[in-house]
């Protein structure tokens, strides 16, 4: 059987959601791996870098992290007002984006994010874990 390369993620933002859901989940992924942490909090970065055994970078060094750690995708878990900035920065670096919901705080920002990713030919996806629950599938059927 052919071995598939793992997708290397940089988790951008180390708040509660990252710490209780995203980082622990990445430990158990077969097709993905944590490559870098990006945060504005040096204490949190240091602690989580040791715990997960990956390098941590500041927001100012975001692009350096993407290059140095050969990141395939940025997982944007920041305050909603920062989603556009880090999506655009990721796209400009040629890195795919998985962005926590809501995608942005305005239609204008969403459209800019989509344009940036299209221009860079990278994927943009909104992180939503309930796509295939019975209730979601039923709602889509009813709406369709």
Order of alpha helices (4+ residues) and beta strands (2+ residues): beta-alpha-beta-alpha-beta-alpha-beta-alpha-beta-alpha-beta-alpha
